Amino acid sequence: MRYIDESLARGETILQRGKWPAVFWFGAWAALVLLGIVLVGVFIFLRAVVIMNTTDFAVTNRRVILKRGWLNRRTQELAVESVEGVSLDQSIMQRLFGYGRVVVTGTGDAVIVFPPMADPVAFRRAIEAARAEGSEVRLASDDREAIDRAAQDRPANDEQVEEESPRKRRRRSFIGLRSR
């Protein structure tokens, strides 16, 4: 029920209702369809360009990085060693068009949700490769040489240094119950 209908006093009736001219309605719809889409389309385009040009994300050999913003910068970084899991969200349409979203979880509460990106499988593969590379033990050349020398000096498992006499060899007993 309209406001006027609710506000009528006792015995008061409406004789004629006022209407907007059809030209006004046509003009309003035309403005919405033509100018609204153009202006809104331009605004949406400019916003997308700014977001895409000011958002950077990368995987380095040590970190996973997401940087957003231009005037107000917000970064999320996670050390590769602290990455616990990498998940990929990709619908059928996203797979057809070759994009998706990668979510990286780290130790504690650390979660980085990346914006939709092209070829998310390659990005995920890069994170996994960085994790594998980060878990390898790297030795200095001096340390590696010392380990190689020690391995050459030590006898192999098949060789026995000294034969044990039969008297020295004892059978081990269960819980030490056998007499000496």
N, CA and C of each residue as an Amber inpcrd file, in Angstrom:
protein
   540
   0.8410000  -1.1740000   0.0000000   0.0000000   0.0000000   0.0000000
   0.8890000   1.2420000   0.0000000   0.5230000   2.2260000  -0.7570000
   1.2840000   3.4610000  -0.8840000   1.0530000   4.3810000   0.3070000
   2.0040000   5.3110000   0.4340000   1.9510000   6.2530000   1.5520000
   0.6610000   7.0920000   1.5230000   0.2870000   7.5810000   0.3570000
  -0.9050000   8.4440000   0.2560000  -2.1480000   7.6740000   0.6760000
  -2.2240000   6.4210000   0.2330000  -3.3850000   5.6090000   0.6050000
  -3.4450000   5.4000000   2.1180000  -2.3330000   5.2620000   2.7480000
  -2.3010000   5.0620000   4.1990000  -2.5920000   6.3580000   4.9650000
  -2.2440000   7.4740000   4.3880000  -2.3740000   8.7490000   5.1060000
  -3.7090000   9.4670000   4.8620000  -4.6130000   8.8730000   4.1460000
  -5.9040000   9.5150000   3.8950000  -6.7210000   9.6020000   5.1940000
  -7.3800000  10.7410000   5.3740000  -8.2610000  10.9330000   6.5360000
  -9.6070000  10.2720000   6.2520000 -10.4390000  10.1860000   7.2850000
 -11.7480000   9.5740000   7.1380000 -12.5820000  10.3820000   6.1470000
 -13.1410000   9.6660000   5.1510000 -13.9960000  10.3120000   4.1630000
 -13.2020000  10.9050000   2.9860000 -11.9130000  10.8810000   3.0030000
 -11.0800000  11.4430000   1.9390000 -10.8880000  10.4030000   0.8620000
 -11.0120000  10.7320000  -0.4290000 -10.8390000   9.8180000  -1.5480000
  -9.9060000  10.4240000  -2.5900000  -9.3190000   9.5730000  -3.3530000
  -8.3890000   9.9950000  -4.4120000  -9.1930000  10.0850000  -5.6940000
  -9.0610000  11.1990000  -6.3620000  -9.7610000  11.3990000  -7.6070000
  -8.8610000  11.0710000  -8.8040000  -7.6580000  11.4310000  -8.7430000
  -6.7310000  11.2010000  -9.8450000  -5.3280000  11.0090000  -9.2880000
  -4.6280000  10.0620000  -9.8420000  -3.2300000   9.8570000  -9.4360000
  -2.3340000  10.4800000 -10.4860000  -1.2730000  11.1120000 -10.0390000
  -0.3080000  11.6800000 -10.9600000   0.6980000  10.6190000 -11.4140000
   1.1020000  10.7350000 -12.7050000   2.0660000   9.7940000 -13.2770000
   3.1640000  10.5730000 -13.9700000   4.2900000   9.9900000 -14.0200000
   5.3770000  10.5880000 -14.7550000   5.1200000  10.3990000 -16.2460000
   5.5340000  11.3550000 -17.0560000   5.3660000  11.2000000 -18.5140000
   6.1840000  10.0210000 -19.0330000   5.7200000   9.4080000 -20.0660000
   6.4040000   8.2630000 -20.6530000   7.7970000   8.6370000 -21.1360000
   7.9970000   9.8630000 -21.5840000   9.2920000  10.3180000 -22.0590000
  10.3080000  10.2720000 -20.9170000   9.8880000  10.6270000 -19.7220000
  10.7960000  10.5800000 -18.5790000  11.2240000   9.1470000 -18.2790000
  10.2810000   8.2370000 -18.3390000  10.6210000   6.8370000 -18.1070000
  11.5760000   6.3240000 -19.1750000  11.2770000   6.6700000 -20.4190000
  12.1630000   6.2510000 -21.5060000  13.5570000   6.8250000 -21.3240000
  13.6540000   8.1070000 -20.9680000  14.9510000   8.7520000 -20.7550000
  15.7260000   8.1080000 -19.5990000  15.0240000   7.7570000 -18.5360000
  15.6950000   7.1360000 -17.3960000  16.2560000   5.7670000 -17.7790000
  15.4480000   4.9770000 -18.4920000  15.9320000   3.6560000 -18.9140000
  17.0700000   3.7750000 -19.9230000  16.9650000   4.7340000 -20.8250000
  18.0370000   4.9400000 -21.8060000  19.3260000   5.3500000 -21.1050000
  19.2180000   6.2220000 -20.1110000  20.4080000   6.6390000 -19.3660000
  21.0180000   5.4530000 -18.6330000  20.1630000   4.6120000 -18.0430000
  20.6760000   3.4500000 -17.3320000  21.3710000   2.4860000 -18.2820000
  20.7160000   2.2180000 -19.4180000  21.2670000   1.2340000 -20.3460000
  22.5010000   1.7700000 -21.0620000  22.4270000   2.9510000 -21.6460000
  23.5370000   3.4700000 -22.4330000  24.6400000   4.0940000 -21.5810000
  24.3020000   5.1210000 -20.8480000  25.3230000   5.8220000 -20.0700000
  25.7570000   5.0210000 -18.8480000  24.8270000   4.3370000 -18.2460000
  25.1670000   3.5510000 -17.0690000  26.1780000   2.4740000 -17.3850000
  25.9680000   1.7310000 -18.4500000  26.8990000   0.6730000 -18.8270000
  28.2370000   1.2730000 -19.2320000  28.2050000   2.3610000 -19.9880000
  29.4480000   2.9770000 -20.4320000  30.2310000   3.5020000 -19.2380000
  29.5920000   4.2850000 -18.3780000  30.2990000   4.8470000 -17.2370000
  30.6970000   3.7680000 -16.2400000  29.7800000   2.8690000 -15.9810000
  30.1080000   1.7830000 -15.0690000  31.1620000   0.8900000 -15.7070000
  31.0450000   0.6440000 -16.9990000  32.0430000  -0.1630000 -17.7000000
  33.4140000   0.4840000 -17.6610000  33.4790000   1.7960000 -17.8370000
  34.7520000   2.5070000 -17.7650000  35.3050000   2.4220000 -16.3450000
  34.4520000   2.6130000 -15.3450000  34.8890000   2.5190000 -13.9530000
  35.4030000   1.1200000 -13.6400000  34.6620000   0.0980000 -14.0740000
  35.0840000  -1.2820000 -13.8210000  36.4040000  -1.5680000 -14.5210000
  36.5640000  -1.0970000 -15.7570000  37.8000000  -1.3010000 -16.4980000
  38.9850000  -0.6400000 -15.8020000  38.8400000   0.6290000 -15.4040000
  39.9280000   1.3420000 -14.7460000  40.2910000   0.6960000 -13.4070000
  39.2820000   0.2720000 -12.6670000  39.5350000  -0.4010000 -11.3920000
  40.3200000  -1.6970000 -11.6180000  39.9170000  -2.4720000 -12.6280000
  40.6120000  -3.7290000 -12.9130000  42.0540000  -3.4770000 -13.3410000
  42.2720000  -2.4460000 -14.1460000  43.6340000  -2.1200000 -14.5950000
  44.5090000  -1.7380000 -13.4000000  43.9780000  -0.9200000 -12.5000000
  44.7540000  -0.5140000 -11.3270000  45.0640000  -1.7260000 -10.4560000
  44.0760000  -2.5730000 -10.2190000  44.2970000  -3.7580000  -9.3870000
  45.3180000  -4.6870000 -10.0230000  45.1730000  -4.9380000 -11.3310000
  46.1030000  -5.8590000 -11.9860000  47.5170000  -5.3080000 -12.0660000
  47.6610000  -3.9980000 -12.2280000  48.9970000  -3.4200000 -12.3140000
  49.6570000  -3.2190000 -10.9580000  48.8880000  -3.2330000  -9.8830000
  49.4730000  -3.0230000  -8.5680000  49.4800000  -4.2920000  -7.7200000
  49.1180000  -5.4200000  -8.2920000  49.1610000  -6.7020000  -7.5870000
  50.2710000  -7.5390000  -8.1880000  51.2030000  -7.9250000  -7.3440000
  52.3140000  -8.7650000  -7.7790000  52.3440000 -10.0060000  -6.9040000
  52.5980000 -11.1480000  -7.5150000  52.7710000 -12.3660000  -6.7450000
  53.8250000 -13.2080000  -7.4150000  54.6270000 -13.8470000  -6.5830000
  55.7490000 -14.6110000  -7.1130000  56.1860000 -15.6590000  -6.1070000
  56.9360000 -16.6140000  -6.6240000  57.5860000 -17.6240000  -5.7980000
  59.0730000 -17.4500000  -6.0210000  59.8150000 -17.2580000  -4.9520000
  61.2630000 -17.2260000  -5.0590000  61.7960000 -18.5330000  -4.4670000
  63.0490000 -18.6560000  -4.4410000  63.5970000 -19.8770000  -3.8520000
  63.4720000 -19.8680000  -2.3320000  63.1560000 -18.7420000  -1.7500000
  63.0320000 -18.6570000  -0.2930000  61.6520000 -18.2590000   0.1980000
  60.8760000 -17.5570000  -0.6450000  59.5960000 -17.0310000  -0.1760000
  58.5040000 -17.1810000  -1.2170000  57.2770000 -17.1530000  -0.7050000
  56.0880000 -17.0260000  -1.5330000  55.5270000 -15.6560000  -1.1850000
  55.3400000 -14.7960000  -2.1950000  55.0300000 -13.3930000  -1.9520000
  53.7740000 -12.9790000  -2.6980000  52.9190000 -12.2330000  -2.0000000
  51.7590000 -11.5900000  -2.6100000  51.7560000 -10.1410000  -2.1520000
  51.7690000  -9.2010000  -3.1220000  51.7610000  -7.7700000  -2.8160000
  50.5610000  -7.1560000  -3.5200000  49.7760000  -6.4220000  -2.7620000
  48.6080000  -5.7450000  -3.3170000  48.6740000  -4.2710000  -2.9590000
  48.0450000  -3.4560000  -3.7960000  47.8660000  -2.0470000  -3.4750000
  48.8450000  -1.1300000  -4.1490000  48.4330000   0.1300000  -4.1910000
  49.2490000   1.1540000  -4.8040000  49.5740000   2.2050000  -3.7580000
  48.5770000   2.9090000  -3.2710000  48.8100000   3.8890000  -2.2160000
  48.9200000   3.2020000  -0.8650000  48.0410000   2.3000000  -0.6030000
  48.1080000   1.4800000   0.6120000  48.6220000   0.1080000   0.2050000
  49.8250000  -0.1890000   0.5510000  50.4430000  -1.4530000   0.1530000
  50.2480000  -2.4880000   1.2450000  49.8800000  -3.6930000   0.8170000
  49.7200000  -4.8030000   1.7570000  50.4390000  -6.0090000   1.1690000
  51.3630000  -6.5690000   1.9240000  52.1060000  -7.7210000   1.4410000
  51.8940000  -8.9040000   2.3710000  51.9260000 -10.0720000   1.7780000
  51.9080000 -11.3160000   2.5270000  53.0670000 -12.1430000   2.0110000
  53.9090000 -12.5770000   2.9270000  55.0800000 -13.3620000   2.5600000
  55.1410000 -14.5840000   3.4620000  55.5960000 -15.6700000   2.8780000
  55.7120000 -16.9070000   3.6280000  57.0040000 -17.5880000   3.2040000
  57.8300000 -17.9390000   4.1680000  59.0750000 -18.6370000   3.8630000
  58.7460000 -20.0070000   3.2940000  59.5110000 -20.4390000   2.3230000
  59.2610000 -21.7200000   1.6650000  59.3340000 -22.8700000   2.6660000
  60.2320000 -22.7530000   3.6410000  60.3640000 -23.8180000   4.6370000
  59.1240000 -23.9630000   5.5110000  58.3610000 -22.8820000   5.6570000
  57.1890000 -22.9410000   6.5220000  55.9000000 -23.2220000   5.7590000
  55.9910000 -23.5070000   4.4710000  54.8070000 -23.8720000   3.6900000
  54.4190000 -25.2990000   4.0460000  53.1920000 -25.4620000   4.5030000
  52.7060000 -26.8000000   4.8520000  51.8900000 -27.4240000   3.7390000
  51.1730000 -26.6070000   2.9880000  50.3550000 -27.1600000   1.9310000
  50.0270000 -26.1250000   0.8740000  49.7760000 -26.6020000  -0.3280000
  49.3940000 -25.7500000  -1.4450000  48.1680000 -26.3850000  -2.0720000
  47.0900000 -25.6210000  -2.1610000  45.8890000 -26.1530000  -2.7930000
  45.5250000 -25.2960000  -3.9900000  44.8140000 -25.9040000  -4.9050000
  44.4360000 -25.2620000  -6.1580000  42.9290000 -25.3230000  -6.2770000
  42.2830000 -24.1770000  -6.4200000  40.8410000 -24.1000000  -6.6270000
  40.6040000 -23.7210000  -8.0800000  39.9130000 -24.6140000  -8.8010000
  39.7170000 -24.3790000 -10.2200000  38.4310000 -25.0730000 -10.6580000
  37.4570000 -24.2880000 -11.0940000  36.2010000 -24.8520000 -11.5810000
  36.3810000 -25.3070000 -13.0350000  35.3490000 -25.9080000 -13.5730000
  35.4210000 -26.3740000 -14.9650000  35.6280000 -25.1970000 -15.9120000
  34.8930000 -24.1110000 -15.6970000  35.0550000 -22.9410000 -16.5710000
  36.4540000 -22.3520000 -16.4280000  36.9630000 -22.3280000 -15.2230000
  38.3120000 -21.8060000 -15.0150000  39.3470000 -22.7020000 -15.6910000
  39.1200000 -24.0120000 -15.6640000  40.0440000 -24.9160000 -16.3610000
  39.9900000 -24.7010000 -17.8570000  38.7890000 -24.4800000 -18.4050000
  38.6660000 -24.2370000 -19.8390000  39.3970000 -22.9700000 -20.2640000
  39.3210000 -21.9400000 -19.4390000  39.9670000 -20.6710000 -19.7810000
  41.3730000 -20.5500000 -19.2190000  41.8460000 -21.5590000 -18.5120000
  43.2420000 -21.6110000 -18.0850000  43.6040000 -20.7160000 -16.9200000
  42.6970000 -20.5410000 -15.9750000  43.0520000 -19.7740000 -14.7900000
  42.4590000 -20.4380000 -13.5570000  42.9170000 -19.9940000 -12.3890000
  42.4420000 -20.5590000 -11.1400000  43.0480000 -19.8160000  -9.9740000
  42.7840000 -20.3250000  -8.7850000  43.2320000 -19.6730000  -7.5640000
  44.0800000 -20.6530000  -6.7630000  45.2230000 -20.1720000  -6.2760000
  46.1260000 -20.9730000  -5.4540000  46.0290000 -20.4850000  -4.0140000
  45.9330000 -21.4360000  -3.0780000  45.8840000 -21.1170000  -1.6530000
  47.0570000 -21.8230000  -0.9870000  47.9170000 -21.0360000  -0.3330000
  49.1000000 -21.5720000   0.3370000  48.8730000 -21.4750000   1.8410000
  49.0190000 -22.6020000   2.5270000  48.9070000 -22.6040000   3.9850000
  50.2840000 -22.8540000   4.5780000  50.5540000 -22.1390000   5.6350000
  51.8450000 -22.2690000   6.2890000  51.6720000 -22.6630000   7.7380000
  52.7700000 -22.6720000   8.4550000  52.7190000 -23.0330000   9.8610000
  51.9340000 -21.9720000  10.6210000  51.2420000 -22.4030000  11.6410000
  50.4260000 -21.4800000  12.4220000  49.1850000 -21.0870000  11.6520000
  48.8710000 -19.7960000  11.6870000  47.6700000 -19.2860000  11.0300000
  47.9510000 -18.7390000   9.6410000  49.1290000 -18.8910000   9.1320000
  49.5150000 -18.2750000   7.8650000  48.7720000 -18.9100000   6.6910000
  48.0130000 -18.0790000   5.9890000  47.2990000 -18.4980000   4.7860000
  47.4090000 -17.3700000   3.7820000  47.8250000 -17.6900000   2.5810000
  47.8700000 -16.7080000   1.5010000  46.9270000 -17.1970000   0.4150000
  45.8920000 -16.3930000   0.1410000  44.9410000 -16.6970000  -0.9230000
  45.2910000 -15.7820000  -2.0900000  45.8000000 -16.3690000  -3.1450000
  46.2010000 -15.5900000  -4.3050000  44.9890000 -15.2470000  -5.1540000
  45.0330000 -14.1130000  -5.8630000  43.9430000 -13.7790000  -6.7700000
  43.9450000 -14.7540000  -7.9460000  42.8520000 -14.7990000  -8.6990000
  42.8540000 -15.6810000  -9.8710000  44.0500000 -15.3750000 -10.7690000
  44.7030000 -16.4360000 -11.2290000  45.9060000 -16.2590000 -12.0340000
  45.8910000 -17.2200000 -13.2200000  46.6270000 -16.8470000 -14.2430000
  46.7850000 -17.7150000 -15.3990000  47.7540000 -18.8340000 -15.0390000
  47.4780000 -20.0110000 -15.5120000  48.3020000 -21.2070000 -15.3100000
  48.6560000 -21.4360000 -13.8360000  47.6570000 -21.6850000 -13.0070000
  47.9260000 -21.8800000 -11.5790000  48.6760000 -23.1750000 -11.2820000
  48.5970000 -24.1470000 -12.1880000  49.3110000 -25.4100000 -11.9720000
  50.8160000 -25.1700000 -12.0080000  51.2800000 -24.3320000 -12.9260000
  52.7120000 -24.0120000 -12.9990000  53.1510000 -23.2460000 -11.7490000
  52.2910000 -22.3750000 -11.2320000  52.6180000 -21.6310000 -10.0110000
  52.7320000 -22.5940000  -8.8330000  51.8060000 -23.5270000  -8.7490000
  51.8450000 -24.5290000  -7.6740000  53.0890000 -25.4020000  -7.8040000
  53.4120000 -25.7830000  -9.0300000  54.6060000 -26.5920000  -9.2800000
  55.8600000 -25.8390000  -8.8550000  55.9060000 -24.5290000  -9.0870000
  57.0610000 -23.7260000  -8.6820000  57.1930000 -23.6850000  -7.1600000
  56.0660000 -23.6050000  -6.4570000  56.1160000 -23.6150000  -4.9940000
  56.6390000 -24.9560000  -4.5010000  56.1600000 -26.0490000  -5.0910000
  56.6120000 -27.3790000  -4.6790000  58.0990000 -27.5680000  -4.9950000
  58.5550000 -27.0530000  -6.1340000  59.9750000 -27.1560000  -6.4810000
  60.8240000 -26.3480000  -5.4970000  60.3550000 -25.1770000  -5.1090000
  61.0960000 -24.3660000  -4.1340000  61.1420000 -25.0690000  -2.7830000
  60.0480000 -25.7320000  -2.4120000  60.0420000 -26.4850000  -1.1540000
  61.0450000 -27.6310000  -1.2120000  61.0790000 -28.3540000  -2.3250000
  62.0100000 -29.4780000  -2.4650000  63.4490000 -28.9840000  -2.4580000
  63.7050000 -27.8870000  -3.1340000  65.0610000 -27.3300000  -3.1660000
  65.4650000 -26.8210000  -1.7880000  64.5170000 -26.2600000  -1.0530000
  64.8170000 -25.7420000   0.2820000  65.0820000 -26.8320000   1.2900000
  64.5580000 -28.0430000   1.0480000  64.7630000 -29.1290000   2.0090000
  66.0540000 -29.8970000   1.7560000  66.7130000 -29.6460000   0.6290000
  67.9850000 -30.3120000   0.3540000  69.0610000 -29.7690000   1.2800000
  69.9700000 -30.6330000   1.6870000  71.0780000 -30.2150000   2.5330000
  72.1950000 -29.7180000   1.6320000  72.6340000 -28.5020000   1.8850000
  73.7120000 -27.9250000   1.0990000  74.9580000 -27.8550000   1.9670000
  76.0460000 -28.3710000   1.4450000  77.3050000 -28.3780000   2.1810000
  78.3230000 -27.5140000   1.4610000  79.1810000 -26.9130000   2.2390000
  80.2940000 -26.1800000   1.6530000  81.2570000 -27.1990000   1.0540000
  82.0680000 -26.7640000   0.1160000  82.9730000 -27.7010000  -0.5620000
  83.9420000 -28.3490000   0.4280000  84.4110000 -27.6060000   1.4430000
  85.3150000 -28.1860000   2.4560000  84.6170000 -29.3000000   3.2290000
  83.3600000 -29.0780000   3.5890000  82.6170000 -30.0950000   4.3300000
  82.3810000 -31.3320000   3.4730000  82.0470000 -31.1200000   2.2070000
  81.7960000 -32.2480000   1.3090000  83.0690000 -33.0850000   1.1400000
  84.2230000 -32.4110000   1.0010000  85.4930000 -33.1280000   0.8650000
  85.8310000 -33.9040000   2.1300000  85.5690000 -33.3370000   3.2890000
  85.8400000 -34.0320000   4.5590000  84.9710000 -35.2730000   4.6800000
  83.7240000 -35.1820000   4.2590000  82.8290000 -36.3480000   4.3130000
  83.3150000 -37.4230000   3.3450000  83.7470000 -37.0260000   2.1490000
  84.2580000 -38.0020000   1.1780000  85.5270000 -38.6930000   1.7010000
  86.4380000 -37.9400000   2.3250000  87.6500000 -38.5410000   2.8920000
  87.3060000 -39.5180000   4.0010000  86.3870000 -39.1450000   4.8510000
  85.9990000 -40.0270000   5.9580000  85.3430000 -41.2970000   5.4160000
  84.5960000 -41.1800000   4.3470000  83.9430000 -42.3580000   3.7720000
  84.9720000 -43.2880000   3.1350000  86.0420000 -42.7550000   2.5780000
  87.0700000 -43.5870000   1.9660000  87.9420000 -44.2710000   3.0160000
  88.2030000 -43.6320000   4.1300000  89.0360000 -44.2030000   5.1880000
  88.3190000 -45.2990000   5.9600000  87.0480000 -45.2400000   6.0740000
  86.2900000 -46.2080000   6.8500000  86.1480000 -47.5050000   6.0540000
  86.3180000 -48.6580000   6.6800000  86.1600000 -49.9200000   5.9560000
  84.6950000 -50.1510000   5.5940000  84.5090000 -50.9020000   4.5670000
  83.1570000 -51.2270000   4.1250000  82.5120000 -52.1850000   5.1120000
  81.2420000 -52.3500000   5.0510000  80.5180000 -53.2230000   5.9740000
  80.8750000 -54.6930000   5.7740000  81.2330000 -55.0750000   4.5710000
  81.5310000 -56.4740000   4.2850000  82.8770000 -56.8980000   4.8870000
  83.7880000 -55.9650000   5.0320000  85.1020000 -56.2860000   5.5720000
  85.0310000 -56.2790000   7.0920000  85.7180000 -57.2380000   7.6980000
  85.8030000 -57.2360000   9.1440000  87.2230000 -56.9100000   9.5260000
  87.3860000 -56.0430000  10.4730000  88.7080000 -55.5880000  10.8530000
  89.4390000 -56.6790000  11.6050000  88.7910000 -57.3000000  12.5080000
  89.4710000 -58.2660000  13.3460000  88.4930000 -59.4150000  13.5850000
  88.9990000 -60.6030000  13.4550000  88.1670000 -61.7900000  13.6870000
  87.9920000 -61.9830000  15.1770000  86.7780000 -62.2710000  15.5640000
  86.5230000 -62.5250000  16.9670000  86.7390000 -64.0120000  17.2370000
  87.3090000 -64.2950000  18.3730000  87.5200000 -65.6920000  18.7380000
  86.1860000 -66.2830000  19.1750000  86.0680000 -67.5980000  19.0460000
  84.7950000 -68.2200000  19.4200000  84.4450000 -68.0090000  20.8860000
  85.4670000 -67.8900000  21.7450000  85.1620000 -67.6820000  23.1590000
  84.5620000 -66.3050000  23.4080000  85.0370000 -65.3320000  22.6440000
  84.5220000 -63.9850000  22.8410000  83.0890000 -63.8750000  22.3440000
  82.7600000 -64.6950000  21.3650000  81.4050000 -64.6380000  20.8370000
  80.4690000 -65.3380000  21.7870000  79.4550000 -64.6960000  22.1590000
  78.4510000 -65.2900000  23.0200000  77.1000000 -65.0950000  22.3910000
  76.3190000 -66.0310000  22.6640000  74.9500000 -65.8640000  22.2030000
  74.2310000 -65.0190000  23.2310000  73.5510000 -64.1180000  22.7670000
  72.7930000 -63.2800000  23.6890000  71.5530000 -64.0310000  24.1250000
  71.2510000 -63.8840000  25.3520000  70.0910000 -64.6010000  25.8680000
  68.9280000 -63.6490000  26.0490000  67.8080000 -64.2600000  26.1610000
  66.6050000 -63.4900000  26.3640000  66.5840000 -62.9690000  27.7930000
  66.5740000 -61.7040000  27.9760000  66.5060000 -60.9960000  29.2460000
  67.6400000 -61.4100000  30.1820000  68.7250000 -61.8820000  29.6360000
  69.8900000 -62.1840000  30.4590000  69.7070000 -63.3760000  31.3760000
  68.9160000 -64.3590000  31.0220000  68.6760000 -65.5150000  31.8800000
  69.7420000 -66.5890000  31.7270000  70.4950000 -66.5830000  30.6990000
  71.5170000 -67.5830000  30.4940000  72.7000000 -67.3170000  31.4060000
  73.2500000 -68.3350000  31.9370000  74.3700000 -68.1550000  32.8590000
  75.6430000 -67.8300000  32.0920000  76.5980000 -67.3290000  32.8110000
  77.8450000 -66.9480000  32.1800000  78.7600000 -68.0450000  32.2120000
